[in-house]
């Protein structure tokens, strides 16, 4: 008998709080007309689902829900697809339970 998980990642992310640094995103996607394979990978690899395709087929990021795990840094930064830096002190994700 298989048991389906009752708790999803999205349910756990609800407990986090975020202090957004308006106008100073810590992750930027480089301008592109067609996304690279690495950018397309980020659509599924990001645990917070911060990456999505816009109506022009380009990858965009919403950093408001970023958990700063570094997944996109490992996948997208080496090829120059993204620019990643730590948020300024006091901004970013605030983990409620550690």
TIBAVO-157626 format. One line per field, with one value per residue (C-alpha): residue in one letter; x, y, z. Coordinates in steps of 0.1 Angstrom, whole numbers, padded with zeros to 4 digits. Layout:
BEGIN
resn: c(a  ...)
u: c(X  ...)
v: c(Y  ...)
w: c(Z  ...)
***
This chain:
BEGIN
resn: c(x  x  x  x  x  x  x  x  x  x  x  x  x  x  x  x  x  x  x  x  x  x  x  x  x  x  x  x  x  x  x  x  x  x  x  x  x  x  x  x  x  x  x  x  x  x  x  x  x  x  x  x  x  x  x  x  x  x  x  x  x  x  x  x  x  x  x  x  x  x  x  x  x  x  x  x  x  x  x  x  x  x  x  x  x  x  x  x  x  x  x  x  x  x  x  x  x  x)
u: c(0000  0014  0010  0008  0026  0002  0026  0038  0069  0045  0028  0061  0072  0041  0058  0087  0086  0103  0116  0118  0145  0124  0143  0174  0168  0196  0191  0188  0182  0203  0183  0176  0153  0153  0161  0191  0188  0200  0173  0147  0160  0154  0117  0115  0146  0138  0121  0103  0092  0105  0112  0085  0080  0065  0042  0072  0088  0115  0124  0116  0122  0102  0127  0100  0097  0133  0146  0183  0191  0216  0201  0199  0234  0248  0227  0226  0255  0284  0270  0262  0224  0219  0236  0234  0244  0234  0206  0216  0217  0183  0165  0155  0140  0133  0129  0103  0114  0152)
v: c(0000  0034  0064  0098  0126  0148  0178  0196  0219  0248  0241  0244  0275  0292  0294  0315  0353  0376  0411  0424  0449  0468  0477  0457  0421  0397  0376  0389  0369  0381  0395  0369  0362  0324  0308  0285  0249  0261  0287  0262  0238  0265  0265  0231  0230  0261  0247  0280  0282  0317  0312  0312  0318  0351  0355  0360  0327  0343  0332  0357  0356  0369  0370  0378  0341  0331  0308  0315  0278  0284  0260  0287  0298  0264  0259  0294  0314  0295  0300  0337  0332  0348  0372  0361  0379  0377  0401  0431  0424  0421  0414  0382  0350  0348  0311  0308  0273  0275)
w: c(0000  -0010  0013  -0003  0016  0034  0036  0005  0003  -0004  0030  0048  0029  0043  0077  0064  0065  0041  0044  0008  -0001  -0026  -0057  -0048  -0059  -0049  -0080  -0115  -0147  -0176  -0206  -0232  -0261  -0257  -0223  -0220  -0208  -0174  -0171  -0181  -0154  -0128  -0135  -0118  -0096  -0075  -0044  -0038  -0075  -0079  -0116  -0143  -0180  -0191  -0221  -0244  -0234  -0212  -0177  -0150  -0112  -0083  -0054  -0028  -0018  -0022  0005  -0004  -0009  -0036  -0061  -0088  -0080  -0087  -0119  -0135  -0123  -0139  -0174  -0167  -0169  -0135  -0111  -0075  -0043  -0007  0003  0025  0062  0077  0044  0028  0043  0080  0090  0117  0129  0124)
***
